[in-house]
Amino acid sequence: MPKTMIEPFRIKSVEPIRMTTRAERERLLEAARLNVFQLRAEDVLIDWLTDSGTGAMSARQWGAIMEGDESYAGARSFFRLEKVIQDITGMDYFVPTHQGRAAEKVLFTAVCKKGDLVPSNCHFDTTRANLEYVGVQALDCVIAEGLEPATLHPFKGNIDLERVEALLRKEGARIPFGMITVTNNTGGGQPVAMANIRAYAALLKKYGKPLVMDVCRFAENAMFIKMRESGYENTSVRAIAQEMFSYADAATMSAKKDGMVNIGGFIVLRSDEWLDEVRNDLIMMEGFPTYGGMAGRDLEALAVGLEEGLDEDYLRYRLRTAEYLGEKLDAAGVGFVKPTGGHAVYIDAKTVLPDMPVAHYPAWALCNALYLEGGIRGVEVGSMMFGRRLDDGTETFHSMELVRLAFPRRMYTQSHFDYAAEVIADVKQKAASIRGVKITKQPKFLRHFTVQCTWA
Ligand SMILES: *Cc1c(COP(=O)(O)O)cnc(C)c1O
């Protein structure tokens, strides 16, 4: 077998990306106050800011879009998507929303109350924010290995079952349901084992609690199970996904991930116990139950996308891209969170800029350097994102300084990854000349999006 990873698609429609000169990029980054979020996308060559809603749709999806039924109530497109979702999830009640966070808001508003506590492996930031907004404590219970970047473990997204059992015993009255995120985005896109999902569901059941899965990357998680968990080598990814869903009582999904579409999301429920409340909230917040937050054409594109996202050739290529970049980084002596996850590679900036003081924001500096050197846009996951300026003017810093490169689906080819690996290796060679930053202006919340900086 040839070893080259092969993109299991050919290109029918292209979108040019623009080469800029180094001098241009210096000017553009300074105009953006040294914050890549403030760049225009057309000034970026390779945009790895996020994998959310950024992927390429297939010819079949674009064809399906023309079949969208835009009827307000009872559209054909709703029933087509409902059938696909019922088949994959084994659950009867499908509730469309415009994206993942809307699914969370609708579900939590319907089901949670102030003072509740919801455990998960790691809550994604919108999940946490939506829970906290209704007064719920969102608790992360990922296994210890999930927090150690250099520790190898096949399922670093697993939830710590002992910790959850202790919680159920002590705080059971406050827990309306347990959650689990597949793959664990906040923990680096790391998968959760089938055995862990099964045991977690059984534990919750013992205490009479439902399991709600955050299934944004369920197909990537299923492929990891096929590749890493014994007993699943010869099971189809679709059957693995169906088994994962069989342990859940409900799920929330951002279709912008494994739904292979640019916008969309849903809630799916096994029983009708929460259905009336959920649909009432849906009508208030999103729309009528047969379109929710989506146009008929978006429902069609998602019906095709969910099927395509389970294609094993595609998933093999998908997981291989991250692993491939990881191998190149290893060869260049650049550290990263291991093993690589499904949708992203997280570079450990301290291995590239070991001498830069944390007060100069090394991961932010590396992010800027990747843009200056090669027109690549990633996102800092370090002290700019998680640090704080306290009221007395002192700064707090995050324990890790990471740069996340997240890969849009079906968009970039092997040569883009080769190019990026070269740029990263060049940046490491030039580490001594990379400049850190200091903050000149920052908002109170989510400062990384709009912070303004100058060279340190
Ligand atoms: C993206 C994401 C969400 C939120 O979805 P949006 O479509 O961005 O609103 C929730 N959970 C996880 C794990 C995600 O990755």
The ligand as an ORCA input file, in Angstrom:
! r2SCAN-3c Opt
* xyz 0 1
  C     -18.714     24.189     18.486
  C     -19.133     23.486     19.690
  C     -20.312     23.832     20.371
  C     -21.154     25.031     19.993
  O     -21.601     24.985     18.697
  P     -21.827     26.291     17.790
  O     -22.376     25.738     16.525
  O     -20.487     26.954     17.622
  O     -22.782     27.179     18.499
  C     -20.675     23.070     21.464
  N     -19.919     22.045     21.879
  C     -18.776     21.692     21.258
  C     -17.987     20.526     21.754
  C     -18.337     22.400     20.147
  O     -17.196     22.052     19.545
*
